[in-house]
Amino acid sequence: MIRLVAFVAFAALIAWVVVQIVRSLRGARIDWTGVTFMIGFVVLAFWLRHVTGMG
């Protein structure tokens, strides 16, 4: 039961954070090139870790 309560609280926290991020992104001017580079870099790092087994 305690795990269920902790999970529900964690899910509510995540939902709140997502709502706050969406609200802040609506009016912001974002450098999408930088965001895309960052996401690509992280994906590449995970892929290389998977392929090579290092890291």
Summary of the structure (lengths in Angstrom):
residues: 55
radius of gyration: 17.1
end to end distance: 36.6
largest distance: 44.8
contacts: 94
relative contact order: 0.07
helix: 84%
strand: 0%
